[in-house]
Every structure is written in structure tokens, then in C-alpha cells.
């Protein structure tokens, strides 16, 4: 049985914040590579397990962000992920 997949819609600036964060890129880069642009959004289609993994890393990095702006962007990205899982 194939694992259930979800589509996560990020605003472009949220997705760029994910890519700009070294830890998220290192740990979840393989998930992020499958993203595609759809209009004003970047859509990531991944399994529920991968989405849970990504949400954990994004939440942790949002809590340890170097600036309030980075924290806000990562929290927004985390919210987008959590809407789908």
C-alpha cells in the first residue's frame, strides 16, 4: 500500500525561508527538491511521514531563529504544513 501523500502550498517567501535555513535544507532538502511553482505558490507533494518530519524541523528552527523575521517566516511555513497533516 502506498503511503498517503499531501500537497502543501507555500507562499514563495515561506518556501525561500525553508531553503535559506541551513539545517532544514540539510535535513529535508530531498523533500524540498520536488517542489513546483503553481501561480503565486510553491507546492510540495510529499508523504504524510515526510510532512511530519518537515514540520518538526521547521518548528524547531523557528524556535531557534536568529531574527524575528526568520522566525515569523518559518512559523508561517510550519502552519502551512500542519494544515495538511
N, CA, C and O atoms as a Tinker XYZ file with bonds, in Angstrom:
   340  protein
     1  N      0.841000   -1.178000    0.000000    73     2
     2  CA     0.000000    0.000000    0.000000    64     1     3
     3  C      0.888000    1.244000    0.000000    63     2     4     5
     4  O      1.819000    1.354000    0.798000    81     3
     5  N      0.594000    2.161000   -0.887000    73     3     6
     6  CA     1.367000    3.403000   -0.978000    64     5     7
     7  C      1.018000    4.323000    0.183000    63     6     8     9
     8  O     -0.141000    4.413000    0.588000    81     7
     9  N      2.027000    5.007000    0.715000    73     7    10
    10  CA     1.723000    5.967000    1.786000    64     9    11
    11  C      0.910000    7.138000    1.237000    63    10    12    13
    12  O      1.084000    7.552000    0.091000    81    11
    13  N      0.029000    7.654000    2.071000    73    11    14
    14  CA    -0.793000    8.796000    1.684000    64    13    15
    15  C      0.104000   10.007000    1.439000    63    14    16    17
    16  O      1.043000   10.264000    2.192000    81    15
    17  N     -0.202000   10.742000    0.378000    73    15    18
    18  CA     0.571000   11.924000    0.033000    64    17    19
    19  C     -0.292000   13.168000    0.231000    63    18    20    21
    20  O     -1.516000   13.125000    0.110000    81    19
    21  N      0.370000   14.257000    0.533000    73    19    22
    22  CA    -0.322000   15.538000    0.718000    64    21    23
    23  C      0.357000   16.592000   -0.142000    63    22    24    25
    24  O      1.540000   16.491000   -0.467000    81    23
    25  N     -0.415000   17.595000   -0.497000    73    23    26
    26  CA     0.134000   18.750000   -1.213000    64    25    27
    27  C      0.132000   19.933000   -0.255000    63    26    28    29
    28  O     -0.903000   20.296000    0.303000    81    27
    29  N      1.296000   20.523000   -0.076000    73    27    30
    30  CA     1.445000   21.666000    0.815000    64    29    31
    31  C      1.717000   22.892000   -0.038000    63    30    32    33
    32  O      2.648000   22.908000   -0.843000    81    31
    33  N      0.893000   23.921000    0.145000    73    31    34
    34  CA     1.063000   25.174000   -0.601000    64    33    35
    35  C      1.769000   26.194000    0.276000    63    34    36    37
    36  O      1.295000   26.542000    1.357000    81    35
    37  N      2.911000   26.668000   -0.209000    73    35    38
    38  CA     3.668000   27.710000    0.470000    64    37    39
    39  C      3.632000   28.981000   -0.367000    63    38    40    41
    40  O      3.653000   28.927000   -1.596000    81    39
    41  N      3.579000   30.113000    0.302000    73    39    42
    42  CA     3.865000   31.354000   -0.398000    64    41    43
    43  C      5.340000   31.309000   -0.776000    63    42    44    45
    44  O      6.137000   30.675000   -0.085000    81    43
    45  N      5.701000   31.961000   -1.845000    73    43    46
    46  CA     7.084000   31.932000   -2.326000    64    45    47
    47  C      8.081000   32.295000   -1.225000    63    46    48    49
    48  O      9.106000   31.629000   -1.079000    81    47
    49  N      7.791000   33.347000   -0.448000    73    47    50
    50  CA     8.716000   33.806000    0.593000    64    49    51
    51  C      8.828000   32.801000    1.742000    63    50    52    53
    52  O      9.878000   32.727000    2.381000    81    51
    53  N      7.778000   32.028000    2.021000    73    51    54
    54  CA     7.865000   30.979000    3.036000    64    53    55
    55  C      8.795000   29.872000    2.558000    63    54    56    57
    56  O      9.639000   29.383000    3.309000    81    55
    57  N      8.626000   29.483000    1.291000    73    55    58
    58  CA     9.462000   28.422000    0.747000    64    57    59
    59  C     10.925000   28.865000    0.673000    63    58    60    61
    60  O     11.827000   28.075000    0.953000    81    59
    61  N     11.158000   30.107000    0.302000    73    59    62
    62  CA    12.533000   30.619000    0.268000    64    61    63
    63  C     13.164000   30.602000    1.653000    63    62    64    65
    64  O     14.366000   30.372000    1.779000    81    63
    65  N     12.371000   30.842000    2.691000    73    63    66
    66  CA    12.886000   30.777000    4.059000    64    65    67
    67  C     13.302000   29.348000    4.409000    63    66    68    69
    68  O     14.291000   29.149000    5.114000    81    67
    69  N     12.564000   28.360000    3.928000    73    67    70
    70  CA    12.946000   26.962000    4.157000    64    69    71
    71  C     14.278000   26.658000    3.488000    63    70    72    73
    72  O     15.159000   26.041000    4.087000    81    71
    73  N     14.415000   27.094000    2.254000    73    71    74
    74  CA    15.655000   26.839000    1.521000    64    73    75
    75  C     16.847000   27.574000    2.122000    63    74    76    77
    76  O     17.970000   27.072000    2.092000    81    75
    77  N     16.600000   28.757000    2.666000    73    75    78
    78  CA    17.680000   29.578000    3.218000    64    77    79
    79  C     18.184000   29.057000    4.563000    63    78    80    81
    80  O     19.300000   29.375000    4.976000    81    79
    81  N     17.373000   28.265000    5.240000    73    79    82
    82  CA    17.784000   27.734000    6.541000    64    81    83
    83  C     18.663000   26.506000    6.328000    63    82    84    85
    84  O     18.225000   25.508000    5.755000    81    83
    85  N     19.886000   26.588000    6.788000    73    83    86
    86  CA    20.853000   25.511000    6.566000    64    85    87
    87  C     20.422000   24.168000    7.125000    63    86    88    89
    88  O     20.562000   23.146000    6.452000    81    87
    89  N     19.905000   24.151000    8.331000    73    87    90
    90  CA    19.506000   22.890000    8.955000    64    89    91
    91  C     18.344000   22.247000    8.206000    63    90    92    93
    92  O     18.363000   21.044000    7.947000    81    91
    93  N     17.340000   23.034000    7.860000    73    91    94
    94  CA    16.195000   22.492000    7.127000    64    93    95
    95  C     16.634000   21.985000    5.760000    63    94    96    97
    96  O     16.212000   20.912000    5.326000    81    95
    97  N     17.473000   22.749000    5.087000    73    95    98
    98  CA    17.970000   22.317000    3.774000    64    97    99
    99  C     18.765000   21.024000    3.879000    63    98   100   101
   100  O     18.629000   20.131000    3.043000    81    99
   101  N     19.604000   20.929000    4.922000    73    99   102
   102  CA    20.421000   19.723000    5.095000    64   101   103
   103  C     19.570000   18.496000    5.423000    63   102   104   105
   104  O     19.780000   17.420000    4.863000    81   103
   105  N     18.619000   18.665000    6.325000    73   103   106
   106  CA    17.856000   17.520000    6.812000    64   105   107
   107  C     16.666000   17.156000    5.921000    63   106   108   109
   108  O     16.264000   15.994000    5.875000    81   107
   109  N     16.107000   18.128000    5.220000    73   107   110
   110  CA    14.886000   17.888000    4.443000    64   109   111
   111  C     15.014000   18.306000    2.983000    63   110   112   113
   112  O     14.012000   18.405000    2.275000    81   111
   113  N     16.228000   18.548000    2.534000    73   111   114
   114  CA    16.450000   19.006000    1.169000    64   113   115
   115  C     15.859000   18.088000    0.124000    63   114   116   117
   116  O     15.376000   18.548000   -0.911000    81   115
   117  N     15.894000   16.776000    0.388000    73   115   118
   118  CA    15.343000   15.839000   -0.600000    64   117   119
   119  C     13.844000   16.041000   -0.787000    63   118   120   121
   120  O     13.327000   15.818000   -1.882000    81   119
   121  N     13.135000   16.461000    0.265000    73   119   122
   122  CA    11.709000   16.748000    0.131000    64   121   123
   123  C     11.495000   18.034000   -0.671000    63   122   124   125
   124  O     10.614000   18.116000   -1.527000    81   123
   125  N     12.324000   19.027000   -0.370000    73   123   126
   126  CA    12.145000   20.353000   -0.964000    64   125   127
   127  C     12.436000   20.368000   -2.461000    63   126   128   129
   128  O     11.911000   21.209000   -3.190000    81   127
   129  N     13.271000   19.440000   -2.919000    73   127   130
   130  CA    13.638000   19.400000   -4.338000    64   129   131
   131  C     12.457000   19.060000   -5.243000    63   130   132   133
   132  O     12.487000   19.354000   -6.438000    81   131
   133  N     11.431000   18.450000   -4.689000    73   131   134
   134  CA    10.292000   18.047000   -5.522000    64   133   135
   135  C      9.247000   19.158000   -5.677000    63   134   136   137
   136  O      8.206000   18.942000   -6.298000    81   135
   137  N      9.512000   20.325000   -5.128000    73   135   138
   138  CA     8.542000   21.427000   -5.175000    64   137   139
   139  C      8.381000   21.948000   -6.597000    63   138   140   141
   140  O      9.312000   21.917000   -7.402000    81   139
   141  N      7.181000   22.425000   -6.882000    73   139   142
   142  CA     6.927000   23.039000   -8.179000    64   141   143
   143  C      6.139000   24.328000   -7.991000    63   142   144   145
   144  O      5.332000   24.447000   -7.069000    81   143
   145  N      6.381000   25.276000   -8.863000    73   143   146
   146  CA     5.669000   26.549000   -8.804000    64   145   147
   147  C      4.309000   26.386000   -9.457000    63   146   148   149
   148  O      4.181000   25.801000  -10.532000    81   147
   149  N      3.292000   26.921000   -8.779000    73   147   150
   150  CA     1.924000   26.936000   -9.320000    64   149   151
   151  C      1.349000   28.311000   -9.024000    63   150   152   153
   152  O      0.890000   28.583000   -7.915000    81   151
   153  N      1.379000   29.152000  -10.009000    73   151   154
   154  CA     0.888000   30.511000   -9.822000    64   153   155
   155  C      1.731000   31.250000   -8.803000    63   154   156   157
   156  O      2.950000   31.342000   -8.947000    81   155
   157  N      1.091000   31.775000   -7.780000    73   155   158
   158  CA     1.789000   32.520000   -6.739000    64   157   159
   159  C      2.341000   31.631000   -5.631000    63   158   160   161
   160  O      2.953000   32.126000   -4.685000    81   159
   161  N      2.130000   30.333000   -5.742000    73   159   162
   162  CA     2.525000   29.410000   -4.684000    64   161   163
   163  C      3.614000   28.452000   -5.145000    63   162   164   165
   164  O      3.847000   28.260000   -6.338000    81   163
   165  N      4.268000   27.861000   -4.157000    73   163   166
   166  CA     5.175000   26.746000   -4.387000    64   165   167
   167  C      4.505000   25.548000   -3.721000    63   166   168   169
   168  O      4.182000   25.596000   -2.534000    81   167
   169  N      4.297000   24.482000   -4.477000    73   167   170
   170  CA     3.581000   23.316000   -3.971000    64   169   171
   171  C      4.550000   22.157000   -3.810000    63   170   172   173
   172  O      5.340000   21.834000   -4.697000    81   171
   173  N      4.450000   21.556000   -2.648000    73   171   174
   174  CA     5.301000   20.431000   -2.309000    64   173   175
   175  C      4.407000   19.219000   -2.107000    63   174   176   177
   176  O      3.529000   19.242000   -1.244000    81   175
   177  N      4.610000   18.165000   -2.880000    73   175   178
   178  CA     3.839000   16.935000   -2.723000    64   177   179
   179  C      4.738000   15.897000   -2.076000    63   178   180   181
   180  O      5.703000   15.428000   -2.678000    81   179
   181  N      4.406000   15.544000   -0.834000    73   179   182
   182  CA     5.206000   14.588000   -0.076000    64   181   183
   183  C      4.286000   13.676000    0.725000    63   182   184   185
   184  O      3.087000   13.933000    0.827000    81   183
   185  N      4.850000   12.607000    1.294000    73   183   186
   186  CA     4.053000   11.688000    2.111000    64   185   187
   187  C      3.747000   12.331000    3.461000    63   186   188   189
   188  O      4.392000   13.297000    3.867000    81   187
   189  N      2.767000   11.785000    4.135000    73   187   190
   190  CA     2.408000   12.253000    5.474000    64   189   191
   191  C      3.630000   12.143000    6.402000    63   190   192   193
   192  O      3.908000   13.058000    7.177000    81   191
   193  N      4.338000   11.044000    6.320000    73   191   194
   194  CA     5.533000   10.849000    7.155000    64   193   195
   195  C      6.560000   11.951000    6.883000    63   194   196   197
   196  O      7.121000   12.523000    7.818000    81   195
   197  N      6.801000   12.244000    5.625000    73   195   198
   198  CA     7.753000   13.303000    5.265000    64   197   199
   199  C      7.251000   14.664000    5.748000    63   198   200   201
   200  O      8.041000   15.487000    6.210000    81   199
   201  N      5.943000   14.904000    5.643000    73   199   202
   202  CA     5.372000   16.167000    6.098000    64   201   203
   203  C      5.535000   16.328000    7.611000    63   202   204   205
   204  O      5.838000   17.420000    8.090000    81   203
   205  N      5.337000   15.252000    8.356000    73   203   206
   206  CA     5.541000   15.299000    9.798000    64   205   207
   207  C      6.997000   15.582000   10.137000    63   206   208   209
   208  O      7.289000   16.362000   11.043000    81   207
   209  N      7.897000   14.955000    9.419000    73   207   210
   210  CA     9.332000   15.168000    9.609000    64   209   211
   211  C      9.687000   16.629000    9.326000    63   210   212   213
   212  O     10.372000   17.278000   10.116000    81   211
   213  N      9.217000   17.126000    8.200000    73   211   214
   214  CA     9.482000   18.512000    7.816000    64   213   215
   215  C      8.905000   19.480000    8.847000    63   214   216   217
   216  O      9.570000   20.447000    9.219000    81   215
   217  N      7.693000   19.239000    9.309000    73   215   218
   218  CA     7.060000   20.119000   10.304000    64   217   219
   219  C      7.892000   20.186000   11.578000    63   218   220   221
   220  O      8.042000   21.255000   12.170000    81   219
   221  N      8.426000   19.062000   11.993000    73   219   222
   222  CA     9.255000   19.039000   13.196000    64   221   223
   223  C     10.508000   19.877000   13.053000    63   222   224   225
   224  O     10.854000   20.643000   13.953000    81   223
   225  N     11.192000   19.736000   11.923000    73   223   226
   226  CA    12.407000   20.513000   11.687000    64   225   227
   227  C     12.099000   22.000000   11.561000    63   226   228   229
   228  O     12.833000   22.836000   12.088000    81   227
   229  N     11.023000   22.328000   10.868000    73   227   230
   230  CA    10.672000   23.738000   10.681000    64   229   231
   231  C     10.290000   24.369000   12.015000    63   230   232   233
   232  O     10.706000   25.491000   12.303000    81   231
   233  N      9.512000   23.675000   12.828000    73   231   234
   234  CA     9.123000   24.208000   14.137000    64   233   235
   235  C     10.352000   24.422000   15.024000    63   234   236   237
   236  O     10.470000   25.447000   15.696000    81   235
   237  N     11.250000   23.461000   15.019000    73   235   238
   238  CA    12.466000   23.590000   15.841000    64   237   239
   239  C     13.308000   24.777000   15.392000    63   238   240   241
   240  O     13.804000   25.543000   16.219000    81   239
   241  N     13.465000   24.924000   14.098000    73   239   242
   242  CA    14.274000   26.029000   13.578000    64   241   243
   243  C     13.588000   27.377000   13.799000    63   242   244   245
   244  O     14.267000   28.384000   14.001000    81   243
   245  N     12.259000   27.412000   13.765000    73   243   246
   246  CA    11.531000   28.656000   14.046000    64   245   247
   247  C     11.783000   29.091000   15.491000    63   246   248   249
   248  O     11.908000   30.281000   15.779000    81   247
   249  N     11.855000   28.120000   16.385000    73   247   250
   250  CA    12.105000   28.427000   17.795000    64   249   251
   251  C     13.530000   28.899000   18.045000    63   250   252   253
   252  O     13.785000   29.566000   19.047000    81   251
   253  N     14.462000   28.569000   17.160000    73   251   254
   254  CA    15.862000   28.934000   17.336000    64   253   255
   255  C     16.351000   29.918000   16.273000    63   254   256   257
   256  O     17.553000   30.060000   16.050000    81   255
   257  N     15.417000   30.584000   15.633000    73   255   258
   258  CA    15.761000   31.517000   14.548000    64   257   259
   259  C     16.610000   32.673000   15.078000    63   258   260   261
   260  O     16.513000   33.067000   16.240000    81   259
   261  N     17.442000   33.196000   14.186000    73   259   262
   262  CA    18.353000   34.284000   14.546000    64   261   263
   263  C     17.681000   35.651000   14.530000    63   262   264   265
   264  O     18.205000   36.613000   15.092000    81   263
   265  N     16.522000   35.735000   13.887000    73   263   266
   266  CA    15.814000   37.009000   13.831000    64   265   267
   267  C     14.314000   36.762000   13.950000    63   266   268   269
   268  O     13.829000   35.654000   13.722000    81   267
   269  N     13.605000   37.802000   14.307000    73   267   270
   270  CA    12.153000   37.701000   14.417000    64   269   271
   271  C     11.533000   37.452000   13.046000    63   270   272   273
   272  O     10.556000   36.712000   12.930000    81   271
   273  N     12.094000   38.065000   12.011000    73   271   274
   274  CA    11.582000   37.871000   10.655000    64   273   275
   275  C     11.716000   36.416000   10.222000    63   274   276   277
   276  O     10.776000   35.840000    9.675000    81   275
   277  N     12.882000   35.819000   10.465000    73   275   278
   278  CA    13.083000   34.416000   10.109000    64   277   279
   279  C     12.119000   33.532000   10.884000    63   278   280   281
   280  O     11.538000   32.603000   10.324000    81   279
   281  N     11.948000   33.815000   12.167000    73   279   282
   282  CA    11.024000   33.049000   12.994000    64   281   283
   283  C      9.598000   33.143000   12.451000    63   282   284   285
   284  O      8.894000   32.136000   12.370000    81   283
   285  N      9.176000   34.344000   12.081000    73   283   286
   286  CA     7.825000   34.542000   11.534000    64   285   287
   287  C      7.624000   33.765000   10.239000    63   286   288   289
   288  O      6.582000   33.139000   10.041000    81   287
   289  N      8.626000   33.804000    9.355000    73   287   290
   290  CA     8.513000   33.092000    8.080000    64   289   291
   291  C      8.458000   31.582000    8.289000    63   290   292   293
   292  O      7.658000   30.891000    7.658000    81   291
   293  N      9.308000   31.075000    9.176000    73   291   294
   294  CA     9.315000   29.637000    9.427000    64   293   295
   295  C      8.040000   29.195000   10.142000    63   294   296   297
   296  O      7.527000   28.109000    9.872000    81   295
   297  N      7.528000   30.015000   11.040000    73   295   298
   298  CA     6.254000   29.685000   11.687000    64   297   299
   299  C      5.115000   29.649000   10.676000    63   298   300   301
   300  O      4.243000   28.785000   10.761000    81   299
   301  N      5.110000   30.574000    9.724000    73   299   302
   302  CA     4.087000   30.577000    8.672000    64   301   303
   303  C      4.203000   29.318000    7.811000    63   302   304   305
   304  O      3.194000   28.713000    7.449000    81   303
   305  N      5.435000   28.929000    7.486000    73   303   306
   306  CA     5.643000   27.701000    6.709000    64   305   307
   307  C      5.176000   26.488000    7.504000    63   306   308   309
   308  O      4.567000   25.575000    6.946000    81   307
   309  N      5.459000   26.474000    8.797000    73   307   310
   310  CA     5.025000   25.366000    9.653000    64   309   311
   311  C      3.499000   25.291000    9.685000    63   310   312   313
   312  O      2.933000   24.199000    9.638000    81   311
   313  N      2.841000   26.425000    9.764000    73   311   314
   314  CA     1.371000   26.455000    9.738000    64   313   315
   315  C      0.838000   25.850000    8.446000    63   314   316   317
   316  O     -0.140000   25.102000    8.461000    81   315
   317  N      1.488000   26.177000    7.322000    73   315   318
   318  CA     1.053000   25.623000    6.028000    64   317   319
   319  C      1.190000   24.107000    6.015000    63   318   320   321
   320  O      0.325000   23.406000    5.489000    81   319
   321  N      2.267000   23.605000    6.588000    73   319   322
   322  CA     2.488000   22.150000    6.650000    64   321   323
   323  C      1.426000   21.506000    7.524000    63   322   324   325
   324  O      0.812000   20.510000    7.141000    81   323
   325  N      1.213000   22.082000    8.702000    73   323   326
   326  CA     0.290000   21.482000    9.667000    64   325   327
   327  C     -1.156000   21.484000    9.182000    63   326   328   329
   328  O     -1.954000   20.662000    9.631000    81   327
   329  N     -1.504000   22.386000    8.280000    73   327   330
   330  CA    -2.855000   22.363000    7.707000    64   329   331
   331  C     -3.114000   21.106000    6.888000    63   330   332   333
   332  O     -4.262000   20.709000    6.690000    81   331
   333  N     -2.040000   20.484000    6.414000    73   331   334
   334  CA    -2.171000   19.344000    5.508000    64   333   335
   335  C     -1.979000   17.991000    6.189000    63   334   336   337
   336  O     -2.236000   16.949000    5.586000    81   335
   337  N     -1.534000   18.006000    7.430000    73   335   338
   338  CA    -1.275000   16.719000    8.096000    64   337   339
   339  C     -2.248000   16.435000    9.203000    63   338   340
   340  O     -2.157000   15.393000    9.853000    81   339
